[in-house]
Amino acid sequence: MTMNPYLVLGVAADANDATIRQAYLRAVKASPPDHHPARFQAISTAYEKIKDEPSRLRYYLFNKECPGTSPLDAFRHSVQLQARSHPPDFETLKDFLRTCSTL
């Protein structure tokens, strides 16, 4: 069973890059790898899944726990959670589409 990376890091689903990074650093400081290796691995994995906008989009679209029955439903849900009135910037969208084409 996979854990929700937002719960592991203790951030809201609409958190930005800086907030997620701060939560990651706090969690690593509280659970260093030499004292809590399993917890550190869970924190690192969670951070990799949501560390930036392209990663969050991939998580929402391709994670097994995504809402909906299709990638389009997951994308719609992601956009609603982000509460933004505009699409991702061109470079982010381009990188995301390149990633999708390699799957």
C-alpha positions as CSV (number, residue, x, y, z in Angstrom):
1,M,0.0,0.0,0.0
2,T,1.4,3.4,-0.9
3,M,1.1,6.4,1.3
4,N,-0.2,9.7,0.3
5,P,2.9,11.9,0.0
6,Y,1.0,15.0,1.2
7,L,0.1,13.2,4.5
8,V,3.7,11.9,4.8
9,L,5.1,15.4,4.6
10,G,2.2,17.0,6.4
11,V,1.3,19.6,3.7
12,A,-2.0,20.5,2.0
13,A,-2.8,19.3,-1.5
14,D,-2.5,22.9,-2.8
15,A,0.9,23.5,-1.2
16,N,3.5,25.2,-3.4
17,D,7.1,24.1,-4.0
18,A,8.6,26.2,-1.2
19,T,6.1,24.9,1.4
20,I,6.7,21.3,0.3
21,R,10.5,21.7,0.5
22,Q,10.3,23.3,4.0
23,A,8.1,20.4,5.1
24,Y,10.6,17.9,3.6
25,L,13.6,19.5,5.4
26,R,11.7,19.6,8.7
27,A,10.8,15.9,8.3
28,V,14.4,14.9,7.4
29,K,15.7,16.8,10.4
30,A,13.2,15.0,12.7
31,S,13.9,11.6,11.1
32,P,17.5,11.4,10.0
33,P,18.5,8.3,8.0
34,D,20.9,7.0,10.6
35,H,18.3,6.9,13.3
36,H,15.0,6.2,11.3
37,P,16.0,4.7,7.9
38,A,12.5,3.4,7.0
39,R,10.9,6.8,7.9
40,F,13.6,8.7,6.0
41,Q,13.0,6.5,2.9
42,A,9.2,7.2,3.1
43,I,9.9,10.9,3.4
44,S,12.3,10.9,0.5
45,T,9.9,9.0,-1.7
46,A,7.0,11.3,-0.8
47,Y,9.1,14.4,-1.6
48,E,10.2,13.0,-5.0
49,K,6.5,12.4,-5.9
50,I,5.4,16.0,-5.2
51,K,8.6,18.2,-5.1
52,D,7.6,20.4,-8.1
53,E,4.7,21.1,-10.4
54,P,5.5,18.5,-13.1
55,S,6.0,15.8,-10.4
56,R,2.7,16.7,-8.8
57,L,1.0,16.5,-12.2
58,R,2.5,13.1,-12.8
59,Y,1.4,11.9,-9.3
60,Y,-2.2,13.1,-9.9
61,L,-2.4,11.6,-13.4
62,F,-0.6,8.3,-13.0
63,N,-0.8,7.3,-9.3
64,K,-3.1,4.3,-8.7
65,E,-4.8,6.3,-6.0
66,C,-5.9,9.0,-8.3
67,P,-9.6,10.0,-8.4
68,G,-11.7,9.2,-11.5
69,T,-11.5,6.5,-14.0
70,S,-9.3,8.1,-16.6
71,P,-6.2,10.4,-16.8
72,L,-8.5,13.2,-17.9
73,D,-10.6,12.8,-14.7
74,A,-7.4,12.9,-12.6
75,F,-6.2,16.0,-14.5
76,R,-9.5,17.8,-13.9
77,H,-9.3,16.9,-10.2
78,S,-5.7,18.2,-10.0
79,V,-6.8,21.5,-11.6
80,Q,-9.7,21.9,-9.2
81,L,-7.4,21.3,-6.2
82,Q,-4.9,23.9,-7.4
83,A,-7.8,26.4,-7.8
84,R,-6.0,28.2,-10.6
85,S,-7.7,30.1,-13.4
86,H,-5.0,29.4,-16.0
87,P,-3.3,26.3,-17.4
88,P,0.3,25.5,-16.4
89,D,3.0,27.6,-18.1
90,F,4.2,26.4,-21.5
91,E,7.5,24.9,-20.3
92,T,5.8,22.9,-17.6
93,L,3.2,21.6,-20.0
94,K,5.8,20.8,-22.6
95,D,8.0,18.8,-20.1
96,F,4.9,17.0,-18.9
97,L,3.8,16.0,-22.4
98,R,7.4,14.8,-23.2
99,T,7.2,12.6,-20.0
100,C,3.8,11.2,-21.1
101,S,5.1,10.4,-24.5
102,T,8.0,8.3,-23.1
103,L,5.7,6.1,-20.9
